[in-house]
Amino acid sequence: MKRLFADKSILRIKFIIFTLTFLCFHSANSQPKEAMNSSEIKLALKKLNVLGSVLYIAAHPDDENTAVLSYFSSGKLLRTGYLSLTRGDGGQNLIGSEQGDLLGLIRTNELLEARKIDGAEQFFTRAIDFGYSKSPEETFTIWDKQKLLFDVVWVIRKFKPDIIIARFPANGDGGHGHHTASAILVEEAFRLASDPNKFPEHLRFVDIWQPKRLYWNAWTFLLENRKEDLSKFISIDLGSFNKLLGKSYSEISALARTLHKSQGFGSSGRRGETLNYFSYVLGSKADKDLIDNIDLTWNRVQGSQKVKELLLDAEKNFDEEDPSKSLPVLVEAYKELSSLSSSYWKEAKLNDLQNVIRSCAGIWIECISSDKSGALGDQVDLTAGIVNRSSYPITLKSIKLNFLDTASSINKELMPGKFVSQNIKANLPGDLKFSNPYWLDQYHPEGLYEIKDVTLTGVADFRNELKCQFTLLFNDTEIFYETPVYFRWTDPVDGEKYTLFNVSPPVSVWLKNKTIVFPNQESKELKFALISHSNNVNGDAKLILPKDWKVEPSSISFNLKSKNEEKELLFRIDPPEQNSTAVL
């Protein structure tokens, strides 16, 4: 039997790239950032004076304990992250027919949306979910263990967690081979992250880091079945109530977990005491609380005493009825923090402070395209807009597209409630990268995605090449804000909708039949559609096959006159006499 696998071809990769446009997979940045409400601002102000972080690690999307993430993010006010080894490519799909890479796209978005609810950040490694595995030994025959250690150590060094929490134990109680493999990787990475001789290529971009402790988020039923003395473990009541958010962490968890829609994980909120237990694994053992003996203050940033005092003042005197009253002290804190030497916590808190300032001023920024996509070399028609919904004096200094060398000088005071816009026309340069999930840029084998740029390690979201930068003056203090470019429309049912602008090649391919099986010597048809992303696109389409396969015609000319025009092409393929497998 002869087989031609078109689904493993370069054409398949192009098909995946532009599924983003046609199936409307939206990234986590699927609309401009909204201002926080007063309760959220109050929580963010409290969080500005807490300098600590926790990283939760497991194997798949939906493995994470969203109640734990919410508790540490909004309860303990720590910078909180979830590292999922895979994007869930091998899971089920209850909401569509997508599998493999396309399912990984869906589940990536589900995780990113869930993080908006529980307040954590999302990270991934290069590992591909290849389905159920019986053991970690079997898993590591498909996953390159050293490459995954590279990734996990990178995320630890970049995120710099004080505490790491593993979802699974390394003894195999997690069942699935991926689960146990994740625990093994966590323990090894915990030891390696502080060793400058391990993965020294990281050190051009990140410093070594030693987390304080590693704990396992144990399962209560397992501990009870073992008749363990639960008083020996650190316990956390995830049913405790957050007064600013108006929900318990277990209720927030249900909202986040319900966003795993492809897995059918709709959840009901649990009210009342919900105890979770944490078992010591490595590092410094905590006494009663996982944050024991960890300095969570501004003492971690040299010369930050004034910043601390200003932020405490902002929190103490916050007016829920008029958050803009906090702007003078917050802008002063931003200016003071900006003057300090570069450090991890300086940069993290500057970003957080920017967002608080924007929300206190009620600032909305947007950059809207007249079309949802554009091909390299084409002109884009954009409208950048901003509104200041406070009485604080703010000046719009300039607006700049990230691929242009010069900014549009504006120098206009933003009067309260007055929307200011600027039309920008520019040609997309030929060196822009296509809008595409970066982990699908390269053809990949079964076990790991191929990622050439080490700085993309761990990054969760799609690469977005088109951004608009706003420079604002708060009195004499410059603050920069950036937004992706969006296409916006009004849906008669859902109202205002956004999608990220797509940078496209002039033409893409949509395969009609992705796999062809030849049971005999008879020829078969291969159909696909060409889709134009620009006007007046012409050229020749050819199939590149091994020399013992024959294809007719050798090439087909095409001329697509208008954007979004489609043309179906048909080739006829004759297999060789001997059994063979070919990849386009």
C-alpha positions, 0 to 999 in steps of 0.5 A: 500500500502506498500513502501520500501524507499531505497532513505532514507537509509544508502545506499543512503548516500553512493551513494551520497558520491561516486557520487563525484567520478563518476559524477566528481563534482569538488570543488572550489579547482579543480586545484592548485592555480595559480599566480596572474597577475600584475594587480591582484597583484597591487590590492592585495597590495592595499588591504593589507592596508585596514582592514575592512569587509562586510558580505552579507546574504540571503537565497539561492544560486543566491540570492546574489547581485554579483555586490555588492560583487565585489564592496566591494571586489575589489572597497572598498578593504574590506574582503567580504563574502556571507552567504547563509542559504541554498545550494539550494537543493530545486531549479530547475536543468536545466543542469541535473537530480540531485535533493535534496542533489545532486543538493545542491552539484552542486549549492555549487560548482556554488557559489564557482566558482562565488566567484572566479570571484567576490572576496568574500568568501562563507559560509552556514548554516545547513538549507536545501532548502525544496522548496517554502514556503509561510511565515517565520512562515511556514519556521520555522516549518521546520527550527529549528530557534535556530539552525540557529541563532546558525549558523548565529551568529557563522559566524558573530563572526568568520568573524567579519564583520563591515557591514552586508547587508541583501538581503531581508527585514523582513517585507515580501516584499521578498515574499518567506518564506525563504527570509523573514526568512533570514532577521529575522535571520539576525536582531536577530543575529546582536543583539546576536553576541556581547552577551557572554551569547548567544551560549557560546559554541562558545567562545571556538573557536571564540570571541563575535563580534558587527558589526557596522551596518546592511543595507538592499540592497533595490530594486530600483523598489520597492522604486520607486513604493512606491514613496520613496525619493531616496536621503534618501538612501545611493546609490552606482554606481555598474556600476563604472569602476575598472581600474585594472580589466578592468571591471565595477562591474556590468560586473564582476557581470554578469560573476559571475552570469552566473556560476549559470548554474543549474538555467539558470542564464546566464547574460549580463553585464550592462555598465554605471551607475547602482545605488543600494540603501541601507536602514538602519536597525540596528546599527550605521547609516551611513551618505553618505557611508556604511564605514563611521566612521569605522577604516579601518587602521592598527590601528586595530592591535597593534604594526603594524606601521612598517608593515604598512610602509613596505606595503605602500612602496611595493604598491608605488614602485611596478613594473608591469614589474617585481613583484619580485622586491617587494619581499625583502620588502614583506618578511620583512613585513611578518617577522614583521607581524608574530612577532606580537601578535595573532589577527583576522587581523594579521592572515587574512593579513598573509594569504593574504601576503603569496599569494602576495609573492607567486605571486610576485615570480611566484611560482607554487606548486603541489602534483599529484597522479598517481590515482584519488582515494585510499582506506584506507590502500592502498599505494598512489604514489604522486609527489610533485613539485615546481618552482620558476619563479623569481631571488629571492633566495628561498630554499625548506626546506621540503615537508610533507604530512599532515597525516605523522609525519615526513617531507622529508628534501630537503634543495635545492635552487630553481633556477629560472625556474627549476622545482623541484619534489619529489616522495612520497609513503605512505600508507593512514592511517585507521583513515583518513576520506573519501573524502565527503561533510561533511554536508552529513556525517550524515543522515539528516531530512527535515529541517537541515543538521546534523553537529557534529563538531561545527568548520565546521559551515559555511564552504562552501567547501568539506572536503579534508583530503589529503594535501601536505605542502611545507616549503620555506625559503626566506633568513632566513624567513620561509613561509609555503604553502599547496596544496591539492593532485590532479589527473591530466590528459589531455583532448583532447578537454579541455586540462589540467584537475584536480580533487581532490584526493578521499580518499575512503572506500574499497567498495561503493554501487551504488543503481539501484532502490532507491524506491520500491512500493509494491501495493500488496503482491508480492515480488520485486527485489532490485538491486545495484552495489558494486564498489571496490576502492582497490584490492582484496576486499571480504566480505558479503552484507546484507540488514537490514530491520524491522523484518516483512519484508523478504529478500532473500537471507539473505546475498551475498558473493562477491570477487572483485579482482581489483580496480574499478571492479563492481558487481551487487547484487540482493535481493528479498524482501517480504512486510508484510501483513499490510501497512508499510514503511521501511527504509534501 
